[in-house]
Amino acid sequence: MTNDDKALIDAVNAWLSWLIYEKRGSKNTSQSYQRDLTAFIAFIADHMAGPPTLTDLAQLRTTDFRAWLAYRAASGVARSSTARALSVVRSFFRWSARNGICTNAAVLTIRTPRQPRAIPKPLSTENALKVVALKATHNETWLNFRDRALFTLLYGCGLRISEALNLNQRHSRITEFLVISGKGNKQRMVPVLPAVWDAIEEYLDRCPHSRELDKPLFYGARGERLTAGVVQRILRSLRNELNLPETATPHALRHSFATHLLAGGGDLRAIQELLGHASLSTTQRYTAVDGTKMLKEYKNAHPRAQKNK
């Protein structure tokens, strides 16, 4: 390894440390940022037919960055993923410039790829209640109670799956609010319905694993912390059994929480706080869902909206 190679590696590691310890980015966020930056550097290495140095990165032109974006588009990478990756690369270059490591003004001239505004896909109230009322047809085990408690928490509090699975048993003490650590370790308070606590207590009473306060709230079958992948597989397996749509995912329960609150007259600002959105514009996506439903009902019901009438 040459000194130039080591200098780039040291710069990337220092940037990651800054993200974790100064920006207080979560472990998942830091890992995804590292993957994006590593993939960018790998492309530049192929683009230049050799490992780049910090000097090479400083000399990259607008055409080089556009070539990277074109490569991602040709590879079928989603625009949302490319927009995030470009944001990561900009972050690295901005940090490098502030610290006198590497300066490149060209990257700041690259426009973020325009992407369609995704509309959340919540479950209907009926389907959401099917999930939280989940009951095994026979031989119900503690795992059935766990799944029911977790789905009730996701729908009842609007949590991200990672937020729910990161909870420990100290969070299972019955109170009116839970303090949740969300993206970027930002904390927020969410109210908890009695039905949510009832489902959690019912599960914990049957759970065979340790009840220590620093242990996971939601256990896997072997006593380890439950993972998001397992939960996603469980809900996929329930789609046929409960006659649920393909959009029935753990995150759809969070969308359902927000959409059903809004449909019930909930305040948009309050919903923003409950979801932990940094920007109100993110929460406003749910108004589009409600508007789409309203238009559909109008077309189905209004005589003048129906063809041949």
C-alpha positions as CSV (number, residue, x, y, z in Angstrom):
1,M,0.0,0.0,0.0
2,T,1.4,3.4,-1.0
3,N,1.3,6.5,1.1
4,D,-1.3,8.0,-1.3
5,D,-3.6,4.9,-0.9
6,K,-3.2,5.1,2.9
7,A,-4.1,8.8,2.8
8,L,-7.4,8.2,1.1
9,I,-8.3,5.3,3.5
10,D,-7.4,7.5,6.5
11,A,-9.6,10.3,5.1
12,V,-12.6,8.0,4.6
13,N,-12.1,6.5,8.1
14,A,-11.9,10.0,9.7
15,W,-15.0,11.1,7.8
16,L,-16.9,8.0,9.1
17,S,-15.7,8.8,12.7
18,W,-17.0,12.3,12.3
19,L,-20.4,11.0,11.2
20,I,-20.6,8.7,14.2
21,Y,-19.2,10.8,17.0
22,E,-19.9,14.4,16.0
23,K,-22.9,14.1,13.7
24,R,-24.2,11.3,15.9
25,G,-25.3,9.2,13.0
26,S,-26.7,5.8,13.7
27,K,-24.8,2.6,13.0
28,N,-27.1,1.7,10.1
29,T,-26.8,5.2,8.6
30,S,-23.0,5.1,8.9
31,Q,-22.8,1.7,7.3
32,S,-25.0,2.7,4.4
33,Y,-22.9,5.9,3.9
34,Q,-19.7,3.9,3.9
35,R,-21.2,1.5,1.2
36,D,-22.2,4.4,-1.0
37,L,-18.8,6.1,-0.8
38,T,-16.9,2.9,-1.3
39,A,-19.0,2.1,-4.4
40,F,-18.3,5.6,-5.7
41,I,-14.5,5.2,-5.2
42,A,-14.7,1.7,-6.8
43,F,-16.3,3.3,-9.9
44,I,-13.7,6.0,-10.1
45,A,-11.0,3.4,-9.9
46,D,-12.5,1.5,-12.8
47,H,-13.1,4.8,-14.6
48,M,-9.5,5.9,-14.2
49,A,-8.1,2.4,-14.7
50,G,-6.4,2.5,-11.4
51,P,-6.9,3.2,-7.6
52,P,-7.6,6.9,-7.1
53,T,-5.7,9.1,-4.7
54,L,-7.0,12.2,-2.9
55,T,-5.3,14.3,-5.6
56,D,-7.2,12.4,-8.2
57,L,-10.5,13.0,-6.4
58,A,-9.7,16.7,-6.2
59,Q,-9.2,16.8,-9.9
60,L,-12.4,15.0,-10.9
61,R,-14.5,17.0,-13.4
62,T,-18.2,17.4,-13.8
63,T,-18.1,14.9,-16.7
64,D,-16.6,12.3,-14.3
65,F,-19.5,12.7,-11.8
66,R,-22.0,12.5,-14.6
67,A,-20.4,9.3,-15.9
68,W,-20.9,7.8,-12.4
69,L,-24.6,8.9,-12.4
70,A,-25.0,7.5,-15.9
71,Y,-23.5,4.2,-14.9
72,R,-25.9,3.8,-11.9
73,A,-28.9,4.6,-14.2
74,A,-27.7,2.1,-16.8
75,S,-27.3,-0.5,-14.0
76,G,-31.0,0.0,-13.0
77,V,-30.3,1.6,-9.6
78,A,-33.3,3.4,-8.3
79,R,-33.2,7.2,-8.5
80,S,-33.8,7.5,-4.8
81,S,-30.7,5.4,-4.1
82,T,-28.6,7.5,-6.5
83,A,-29.9,10.7,-4.9
84,R,-28.8,9.4,-1.5
85,A,-25.4,8.2,-2.9
86,L,-24.8,11.7,-4.4
87,S,-25.6,13.3,-1.1
88,V,-23.1,11.0,0.6
89,V,-20.4,11.9,-1.9
90,R,-21.1,15.6,-1.5
91,S,-20.9,15.1,2.3
92,F,-17.5,13.5,2.0
93,F,-16.1,16.3,-0.2
94,R,-17.6,19.1,1.9
95,W,-16.0,17.5,5.0
96,S,-12.7,17.1,3.2
97,A,-12.7,20.7,2.1
98,R,-13.4,22.0,5.6
99,N,-10.5,20.0,7.0
100,G,-8.1,20.9,4.2
101,I,-7.9,17.4,2.9
102,C,-9.4,17.5,-0.5
103,T,-11.3,20.2,-2.4
104,N,-13.5,19.6,-5.4
105,A,-16.1,22.3,-6.5
106,A,-17.4,20.2,-9.4
107,V,-19.4,17.8,-7.3
108,L,-21.4,20.7,-5.9
109,T,-22.6,21.6,-9.4
110,I,-24.2,18.2,-10.0
111,R,-27.9,18.2,-9.8
112,T,-29.7,15.6,-7.7
113,P,-31.6,13.2,-10.1
114,R,-35.3,14.1,-10.2
115,Q,-37.4,11.3,-8.8
116,P,-41.1,10.7,-8.7
117,R,-42.7,11.5,-5.3
118,A,-43.6,8.2,-3.8
119,I,-47.0,7.9,-2.2
120,P,-47.2,5.8,0.9
121,K,-49.2,2.6,0.6
122,P,-51.0,2.0,3.9
123,L,-53.3,-0.9,4.7
124,S,-57.0,-0.3,5.0
125,T,-58.3,-0.1,8.5
126,E,-59.8,-3.5,8.1
127,N,-56.5,-5.1,7.0
128,A,-54.5,-3.3,9.7
129,L,-56.8,-4.7,12.4
130,K,-56.5,-8.2,10.9
131,V,-52.7,-8.0,11.5
132,V,-52.9,-6.7,15.0
133,A,-55.7,-9.2,15.9
134,L,-53.5,-12.0,14.6
135,K,-54.4,-15.4,16.2
136,A,-53.0,-18.8,15.4
137,T,-55.5,-21.3,14.3
138,H,-54.1,-23.9,16.7
139,N,-51.2,-24.6,19.0
140,E,-50.6,-20.9,19.8
141,T,-47.0,-20.4,21.1
142,W,-45.2,-17.4,22.7
143,L,-44.0,-16.5,19.2
144,N,-47.6,-15.8,18.2
145,F,-48.0,-13.5,21.1
146,R,-44.7,-11.8,20.3
147,D,-45.8,-11.2,16.7
148,R,-49.1,-9.8,17.8
149,A,-47.5,-7.5,20.3
150,L,-44.9,-6.2,17.8
151,F,-47.5,-5.5,15.1
152,T,-49.8,-3.8,17.6
153,L,-46.9,-1.6,18.6
154,L,-46.0,-0.7,15.0
155,Y,-49.6,0.2,14.2
156,G,-50.4,1.7,17.5
157,C,-47.4,4.0,17.7
158,G,-46.3,4.4,14.1
159,L,-42.7,3.2,14.8
160,R,-40.2,2.2,12.3
161,I,-39.4,-1.5,12.5
162,S,-35.8,-0.7,13.6
163,E,-37.1,1.6,16.4
164,A,-39.3,-1.2,17.7
165,L,-36.7,-3.9,17.6
166,N,-34.1,-1.7,19.3
167,L,-36.2,-1.4,22.4
168,N,-35.1,-3.2,25.5
169,Q,-37.3,-4.5,28.4
170,R,-36.7,-1.3,30.4
171,H,-39.1,0.3,27.9
172,S,-41.9,-2.2,28.7
173,R,-42.9,-0.4,31.9
174,I,-46.4,0.8,31.5
175,T,-46.5,4.6,31.0
176,E,-48.5,7.0,28.8
177,F,-45.4,7.7,26.6
178,L,-42.4,6.0,25.1
179,V,-39.2,7.8,24.4
180,I,-38.0,6.6,21.0
181,S,-34.5,7.1,19.5
182,G,-35.1,7.6,15.7
183,K,-33.0,8.4,12.7
184,G,-29.8,10.3,13.6
185,N,-30.4,9.3,17.3
186,K,-33.1,12.0,17.5
187,Q,-35.4,11.3,20.4
188,R,-39.2,11.8,20.4
189,M,-42.1,10.9,22.7
190,V,-44.9,8.8,21.4
191,P,-48.2,8.1,23.3
192,V,-48.9,4.4,23.9
193,L,-52.5,3.1,24.0
194,P,-53.5,0.6,26.7
195,A,-54.1,-2.0,24.0
196,V,-50.5,-1.8,23.1
197,W,-49.3,-2.4,26.6
198,D,-51.8,-5.2,27.0
199,A,-50.4,-7.0,24.0
200,I,-46.8,-6.5,25.2
201,E,-47.6,-7.8,28.7
202,E,-49.4,-10.8,27.3
203,Y,-46.3,-11.6,25.2
204,L,-43.8,-11.1,28.0
205,D,-45.8,-13.3,30.4
206,R,-45.3,-16.2,28.0
207,C,-41.8,-15.4,26.8
208,P,-39.3,-18.0,28.0
209,H,-36.3,-15.8,27.9
210,S,-34.7,-13.4,30.4
211,R,-36.7,-10.5,31.8
212,E,-33.7,-8.3,32.6
213,L,-34.1,-4.6,31.8
214,D,-31.2,-4.4,29.5
215,K,-32.3,-7.4,27.4
216,P,-34.2,-7.1,24.1
217,L,-37.9,-6.4,24.3
218,F,-38.6,-8.6,21.3
219,Y,-36.7,-11.9,21.2
220,G,-36.0,-14.2,18.3
221,A,-36.9,-17.9,18.6
222,R,-33.4,-18.7,20.0
223,G,-33.2,-15.9,22.5
224,E,-31.4,-13.4,20.4
225,R,-32.7,-9.9,19.5
226,L,-35.4,-10.2,16.8
227,T,-34.3,-8.9,13.4
228,A,-36.2,-7.0,10.8
229,G,-35.7,-9.7,8.1
230,V,-37.5,-12.3,10.3
231,V,-40.4,-9.9,10.9
232,Q,-40.7,-9.1,7.1
233,R,-40.8,-12.9,6.4
234,I,-43.5,-13.4,9.0
235,L,-45.7,-10.8,7.5
236,R,-45.1,-12.1,4.0
237,S,-46.3,-15.5,5.1
238,L,-49.4,-14.0,6.6
239,R,-50.6,-12.3,3.3
240,N,-52.3,-15.4,2.0
241,E,-53.6,-16.5,5.3
242,L,-55.2,-13.1,6.1
243,N,-55.9,-12.2,2.4
244,L,-53.7,-9.1,2.6
245,P,-52.3,-7.1,-0.4
246,E,-48.7,-7.4,-1.5
247,T,-48.1,-4.0,0.1
248,A,-48.6,-5.5,3.6
249,T,-45.2,-5.0,5.2
250,P,-44.0,-3.9,8.6
251,H,-43.5,-0.4,7.3
252,A,-47.0,-0.3,5.9
253,L,-48.2,-0.4,9.5
254,R,-46.4,2.8,10.1
255,H,-48.0,4.3,7.0
256,S,-51.3,3.0,8.2
257,F,-50.9,4.7,11.6
258,A,-50.3,8.1,9.9
259,T,-52.9,7.8,7.2
260,H,-55.7,6.6,9.6
261,L,-54.8,9.4,12.1
262,L,-55.0,12.0,9.3
263,A,-58.3,10.6,8.0
264,G,-59.7,10.8,11.6
265,G,-58.9,14.5,11.7
266,G,-55.4,14.4,13.2
267,D,-53.3,17.5,12.9
268,L,-50.5,17.3,10.4
269,R,-47.9,18.9,12.6
270,A,-48.7,16.5,15.5
271,I,-48.4,13.5,13.1
272,Q,-45.0,14.9,12.0
273,E,-43.9,14.8,15.6
274,L,-45.2,11.4,16.2
275,L,-43.5,9.9,13.2
276,G,-40.2,11.8,13.9
277,H,-40.1,13.4,10.4
278,A,-37.5,16.2,10.2
279,S,-39.5,17.9,7.4
280,L,-43.2,18.6,7.2
281,S,-43.1,17.9,3.5
282,T,-42.3,14.3,4.2
283,T,-45.5,14.0,6.4
284,Q,-47.5,15.8,3.7
285,R,-47.3,12.7,1.5
286,Y,-50.1,11.2,3.6
287,T,-52.5,14.0,2.5
288,A,-52.0,12.7,-1.1
289,V,-53.1,9.2,0.1
290,D,-56.2,10.6,1.7
291,G,-56.9,12.7,-1.3
292,T,-56.5,9.7,-3.6
293,K,-59.0,7.7,-1.5
294,M,-61.4,10.6,-1.5
295,L,-61.3,10.9,-5.3
296,K,-61.9,7.2,-5.7
297,E,-64.9,7.2,-3.5
298,Y,-66.2,10.3,-5.3
299,K,-65.9,8.5,-8.7
300,N,-67.6,5.4,-7.4
301,A,-70.5,7.3,-5.7
302,H,-71.3,10.5,-7.6
303,P,-73.7,10.0,-10.5
304,R,-72.1,12.6,-12.7
305,A,-68.7,11.0,-12.2
306,Q,-69.8,7.6,-13.5
307,K,-69.7,6.9,-17.2
308,N,-72.9,6.4,-19.2
309,K,-75.0,8.1,-16.5
